Amino acid sequence: MTITYRSGRGAGVPKTTQVFRSNGTWTRPSGCTTIRVQLCGGGGGGAGHSESGGAGGYSEETLDVTGIGSAGVSIGGGGGRVGYYGLAGNGGTTSFGSYLSATGGYGANRNSQHQGGEGGVGSGGGVNFYGGMGAGHSDIPGSAGLNFGSPSIFGGQHGRRH
């Protein structure tokens, strides 16, 4: 997500918000001098018996864009889910040009068998967080089905091993 700000009087007050849900190019609006960029990597995929993927990392930075005309935006997708014992797909990396990025979380069973995936990590920002670790194997009723990746660091679950 990109938030542009007013310059001069009222500086620091959000003027517009631009959200990217797919790859694209951010172009500096006329008169814009500063933006705040917030991004999160894709979550790792899950496997059967509640083995979930790790959350994507998070990065945030306020950038002076007076010398930046545009920047490529890459949005990392979530990892694919698999059945029990499988290696779930890793989440993709989200980035704003070469300025900041956040890697995706690992898929379930990628770091150790029956373990939830480890989280991704943000880099390049003034604020960088690791994503939460996914939950490991569980035999609670109804847990034998496929599972999805963990939420981001703002709502993830605690990691767990078998």
C-alpha positions as CSV (number, residue, x, y, z in Angstrom):
1,M,0.0,0.0,0.0
2,T,1.3,3.5,-0.8
3,I,0.1,6.6,0.9
4,T,1.0,10.0,-0.6
5,Y,1.3,13.1,1.5
6,R,0.7,16.9,1.0
7,S,3.7,19.1,0.9
8,G,3.9,22.6,2.5
9,R,1.0,23.5,4.7
10,G,-0.7,20.4,6.0
11,A,2.4,18.3,5.5
12,G,2.1,14.8,7.0
13,V,-1.6,14.7,6.5
14,P,-2.5,11.8,4.1
15,K,-3.8,13.1,0.8
16,T,-4.4,9.9,-1.1
17,T,-4.0,6.2,-0.7
18,Q,-3.0,3.8,-3.5
19,V,-3.3,0.1,-2.9
20,F,-1.6,-2.5,-5.2
21,R,-3.1,-6.0,-5.3
22,S,-1.1,-7.1,-8.3
23,N,2.2,-6.1,-10.0
24,G,2.4,-2.7,-11.4
25,T,4.3,0.6,-11.5
26,W,3.9,3.5,-9.0
27,T,4.2,6.9,-10.7
28,R,4.9,10.0,-8.6
29,P,1.9,12.4,-8.8
30,S,2.6,16.0,-9.6
31,G,3.6,18.0,-6.5
32,C,4.1,14.9,-4.4
33,T,7.4,15.0,-2.4
34,T,7.0,12.3,0.3
35,I,5.2,8.9,0.4
36,R,4.9,6.2,3.1
37,V,5.2,2.7,1.7
38,Q,3.8,-0.3,3.7
39,L,4.2,-3.8,2.3
40,C,3.8,-7.5,3.4
41,G,5.1,-10.6,1.7
42,G,2.8,-13.5,0.7
43,G,1.9,-16.2,3.3
44,G,3.2,-19.7,2.9
45,G,0.8,-22.5,2.0
46,G,-0.6,-25.0,4.4
47,A,-0.8,-28.8,4.6
48,G,-3.2,-31.4,6.1
49,H,-3.7,-31.8,9.9
50,S,-3.6,-28.0,10.5
51,E,0.1,-27.5,9.4
52,S,0.0,-23.9,8.2
53,G,2.5,-21.7,6.3
54,G,4.4,-18.9,7.8
55,A,3.2,-15.3,7.5
56,G,5.0,-12.9,5.1
57,G,7.4,-10.3,6.4
58,Y,6.5,-6.7,6.8
59,S,8.4,-3.5,5.9
60,E,7.5,0.2,6.1
61,E,9.3,3.4,5.2
62,T,8.7,7.1,4.5
63,L,10.5,8.0,1.3
64,D,11.5,11.4,-0.2
65,V,10.4,10.9,-3.8
66,T,11.5,14.3,-5.3
67,G,14.1,12.4,-7.3
68,I,12.0,9.3,-8.0
69,G,9.6,9.4,-11.0
70,S,8.4,5.9,-10.8
71,A,9.1,2.5,-9.1
72,G,8.1,-1.0,-10.0
73,V,5.8,-2.8,-7.6
74,S,5.9,-6.6,-7.2
75,I,3.2,-8.3,-5.1
76,G,4.0,-11.7,-3.7
77,G,1.3,-14.2,-3.8
78,G,0.4,-16.9,-1.3
79,G,2.0,-20.3,-1.4
80,G,0.1,-23.3,-2.7
81,R,-1.5,-25.7,-0.3
82,V,-0.8,-29.5,-0.3
83,G,-2.1,-32.6,1.4
84,Y,-0.7,-34.3,4.5
85,Y,3.1,-34.9,4.4
86,G,3.6,-32.6,1.4
87,L,5.9,-29.6,1.1
88,A,3.6,-26.6,0.8
89,G,4.6,-23.7,-1.5
90,N,6.5,-20.7,-0.1
91,G,4.9,-17.2,-0.3
92,G,6.2,-14.6,-2.8
93,T,8.3,-11.5,-2.1
94,T,6.6,-8.1,-2.2
95,S,8.8,-5.1,-3.1
96,F,8.7,-1.4,-3.9
97,G,11.5,-0.9,-6.5
98,S,14.9,-1.5,-4.9
99,Y,13.9,0.5,-1.9
100,L,12.2,-2.0,0.4
101,S,10.9,-5.5,0.3
102,A,9.3,-8.3,2.4
103,T,9.9,-12.0,1.7
104,G,7.1,-14.5,1.8
105,G,6.6,-17.0,4.5
106,Y,7.8,-20.6,4.1
107,G,5.2,-23.3,3.3
108,A,4.3,-25.9,5.9
109,N,6.8,-28.7,6.3
110,R,9.5,-26.7,4.4
111,N,11.7,-26.1,7.5
112,S,11.0,-29.4,9.3
113,Q,8.4,-32.2,8.8
114,H,5.0,-31.6,10.6
115,Q,6.1,-28.1,11.4
116,G,4.4,-24.9,10.4
117,G,6.4,-22.7,8.0
118,E,8.7,-20.0,9.3
119,G,7.8,-16.4,8.6
120,G,9.3,-14.1,6.0
121,V,11.2,-10.9,6.9
122,G,11.0,-7.2,5.8
123,S,14.1,-5.3,4.7
124,G,15.0,-1.8,3.6
125,G,12.4,0.0,5.7
126,G,12.7,2.0,8.9
127,V,10.3,-0.6,10.3
128,N,10.9,-4.3,9.4
129,F,9.1,-7.3,11.0
130,Y,9.4,-11.0,10.8
131,G,6.1,-12.8,9.9
132,G,4.7,-15.2,12.4
133,M,5.4,-18.9,12.3
134,G,2.7,-21.2,11.1
135,A,1.1,-23.9,13.4
136,G,2.4,-27.4,13.3
137,H,0.6,-30.8,13.2
138,S,-2.6,-31.2,15.1
139,D,-4.9,-34.1,15.7
140,I,-8.0,-32.2,16.8
141,P,-11.2,-33.3,15.2
142,G,-11.6,-31.9,11.7
143,S,-7.9,-31.1,11.3
144,A,-7.2,-33.7,8.6
145,G,-8.3,-31.4,5.8
146,L,-6.2,-29.0,3.9
147,N,-5.0,-25.8,5.7
148,F,-4.2,-22.3,4.5
149,G,-1.3,-20.0,5.3
150,S,-1.0,-17.9,8.4
151,P,-2.1,-14.2,8.6
152,S,0.5,-11.5,8.7
153,I,2.4,-10.4,11.8
154,F,-0.7,-8.3,12.8
155,G,-2.8,-11.4,13.4
156,G,-0.7,-14.5,13.1
157,Q,-0.6,-17.5,15.3
158,H,2.2,-19.0,17.4
159,G,4.4,-21.6,15.8
160,R,4.1,-25.2,16.9
161,R,5.9,-28.5,16.1
162,H,4.4,-32.0,16.0
